[in-house]
Amino acid sequence: MSLTEAATVHSTAPASHPVRIALIGAGRIGSNHAEIVARLVPGASLVAVSDPVGESAQRLATALGAPLATTTVDDVLTSDEVDAVLITAPARSHTDLVVAAAAAGKHVFVEKPMAVTLADADRAIAAAADAGIVLQVGFNRRFAPGFAAARAAIDAQKVGTPQLLRSLTRDPGPYTADPARVPQWTIFLETLIHDFDTLCFLNPGARPVRVHAVADALVRPDAKGAGHLDTAVVTVQFDNGAIATAEASFSALYGYDVRGEVFGSGGMVTAGSGLSTDMTYYGPDGLHADTARRDTDLLHSAYVGELTAFVDAIRTHTPAVVTGQDARTALSIALAAIRSVETGSAVDLDG
Ligand SMILES: NC(=O)c1ccc[n+]([C@@H]2O[C@H](COP(=O)([O-])OP(=O)(O)OC[C@H]3O[C@@H](n4cnc5c(N)ncnc54)[C@H](O)[C@@H]3O)[C@@H](O)[C@H]2O)c1
């Protein structure tokens, strides 16, 4: 976290009432987050749902007992009944919504990516600092128990100096989206951005300095000509010497798969598993294990953890544990990876 972000957090939520939260964007992940806030986060209540599609806002608000459903973001930003917002609208709307919410004095949880340009990342960070609000970014993997335990082991010096790291995301297949409706560079800006943050999280204190990326359309080769990319490998070198790889695919037929690994001078930690339970069936044809088909199932506890941490930060007047600066660092790697694909060369990151 930056010092400016840490210095001036205040709270609009007195301890006497729950933190009153409005959702901005009632789509797939917004519905997940709204339900968690309404049902599972202590000290929080869902008071409003905003979505330009009125039916989406109304349906979710009704299902979760939120008193306000609106198609107008301003309705929640001007309301005295709202302390904080969850921004789960499409990626390219995030920065303007962060800036508007901060200007209105609302604490902000924003899904990744917080911004798709570094200038916008700086704009969001500055707006939050100026307003003294909590700004948390949705890098949920940090809250997954295995990844959190891996970081604790690294902090306890059990791994020694990190030398090789890896992080991967494979979305569940078969891939059914229309590639023409997926914004260009999504694999870096919205998928691998999780892995870039994970690599930084698992290599604490180190700065990414050099990025090289290779990407292709192996899932939908027919869409490659239109710029579609669904498979990528990125190497990231850090200033402590560690060499990392991040990889992603949009279509793993066996389910949603998220894993990480840190190999160091003193040992190794691994985290993540695609298994939906720890049950293994042993039968005449061998072993069978069930895999998760959705991120919201595989990482449910991580989503609960990040939203609980957000509410705790507001209630205790402390900075968010995943900051705008963290979002900026992950974005800087994503943008370098895009440039590397464009040029075919490694890209150095500015100090
Ligand atoms: N952290 C994670 O694990 C995770 C998982 C999925 C998605 N995401 C991120 O969450 C964001 C949303 O993804 P999604 O899959 O839920 O998308 P989605 O398309 O299902 O939902 C987006 C919703 O936002 C609404 N919307 C559009 N413009 C809006 C605006 N200006 N204000 C308010 N609402 C608006 C849409 O009508 C829609 O209901 C993306 O940035 C995505 O990368 C994060």
The ligand as a Tripos MOL2 file, in Angstrom:
@<TRIPOS>MOLECULE
LIG
   44    48     1     0     0
SMALL
NO_CHARGES

@<TRIPOS>ATOM
      1 N1        -12.3720  -11.4670   -9.1320 N.am      1 LIG1
      2 C1        -12.9890  -12.3820   -9.8300 C.2       1 LIG1
      3 O1        -12.8500  -13.5490   -9.5540 O.2       1 LIG1
      4 C2        -13.8960  -11.9740  -10.9780 C.ar      1 LIG1
      5 C3        -14.7020  -12.9390  -11.5720 C.ar      1 LIG1
      6 C4        -15.5360  -12.5270  -12.6060 C.ar      1 LIG1
      7 C5        -15.5440  -11.2140  -13.0490 C.ar      1 LIG1
      8 N2        -14.7140  -10.3140  -12.4600 N.ar      1 LIG1
      9 C6        -14.6890   -8.9110  -12.9380 C.3       1 LIG1
     10 O2        -15.9130   -8.3090  -12.5690 O.3       1 LIG1
     11 C7        -16.3270   -7.3990  -13.5960 C.3       1 LIG1
     12 C8        -17.7170   -7.7830  -14.0710 C.3       1 LIG1
     13 O3        -17.6820   -9.0700  -14.6130 O.3       1 LIG1
     14 P1        -19.0140   -9.9660  -14.8010 P.3       1 LIG1
     15 O4        -18.5490  -11.2700  -15.3010 O.co2     1 LIG1
     16 O5        -19.8400   -9.9480  -13.5720 O.co2     1 LIG1
     17 O6        -19.7520   -9.1560  -15.9730 O.3       1 LIG1
     18 P2        -21.2940   -9.1630  -16.3620 P.3       1 LIG1
     19 O7        -21.3590   -8.7180  -17.7710 O.co2     1 LIG1
     20 O8        -21.9300  -10.4670  -15.9810 O.co2     1 LIG1
     21 O9        -21.9400   -8.0380  -15.4270 O.3       1 LIG1
     22 C9        -21.7280   -6.6770  -15.5920 C.3       1 LIG1
     23 C10       -22.9980   -5.9370  -15.1510 C.3       1 LIG1
     24 O10       -22.7180   -4.5490  -15.0750 O.3       1 LIG1
     25 C11       -23.8160   -3.8320  -15.6660 C.3       1 LIG1
     26 N3        -23.3120   -2.5440  -16.1060 N.ar      1 LIG1
     27 C12       -22.8320   -2.1740  -17.3110 C.ar      1 LIG1
     28 N4        -22.4180   -0.8990  -17.2710 N.ar      1 LIG1
     29 C13       -22.6490   -0.4360  -16.0110 C.ar      1 LIG1
     30 C14       -22.4450    0.8110  -15.3570 C.ar      1 LIG1
     31 N5        -21.8830    1.8500  -15.9880 N.pl3     1 LIG1
     32 N6        -22.8290    0.9180  -14.0610 N.ar      1 LIG1
     33 C15       -23.3700   -0.1340  -13.4210 C.ar      1 LIG1
     34 N7        -23.5740   -1.3350  -13.9760 N.ar      1 LIG1
     35 C16       -23.2030   -1.4800  -15.2680 C.ar      1 LIG1
     36 C17       -24.3210   -4.7610  -16.7660 C.3       1 LIG1
     37 O11       -25.6600   -4.4520  -17.1290 O.3       1 LIG1
     38 C18       -24.1790   -6.1200  -16.0930 C.3       1 LIG1
     39 O12       -25.3340   -6.4550  -15.3470 O.3       1 LIG1
     40 C19       -15.2450   -7.4630  -14.6860 C.3       1 LIG1
     41 O13       -14.3250   -6.4230  -14.4850 O.3       1 LIG1
     42 C20       -14.5830   -8.8040  -14.4390 C.3       1 LIG1
     43 O14       -13.2320   -8.8350  -14.8600 O.3       1 LIG1
     44 C21       -13.9170  -10.6560  -11.4280 C.ar      1 LIG1
@<TRIPOS>BOND
     1     1     2 1
     2     2     3 2
     3     2     4 1
     4     4     5 ar
     5     4    44 ar
     6     5     6 ar
     7     6     7 ar
     8     7     8 ar
     9     8     9 1
    10     8    44 ar
    11     9    10 1
    12     9    42 1
    13    10    11 1
    14    11    12 1
    15    11    40 1
    16    12    13 1
    17    13    14 1
    18    14    15 2
    19    14    16 1
    20    14    17 1
    21    17    18 1
    22    18    19 2
    23    18    20 1
    24    18    21 1
    25    21    22 1
    26    22    23 1
    27    23    24 1
    28    23    38 1
    29    24    25 1
    30    25    26 1
    31    25    36 1
    32    26    27 ar
    33    26    35 ar
    34    27    28 ar
    35    28    29 ar
    36    29    30 ar
    37    29    35 ar
    38    30    31 1
    39    30    32 ar
    40    32    33 ar
    41    33    34 ar
    42    34    35 ar
    43    36    37 1
    44    36    38 1
    45    38    39 1
    46    40    41 1
    47    40    42 1
    48    42    43 1
@<TRIPOS>SUBSTRUCTURE
     1 LIG1         1 GROUP 0 **** ****
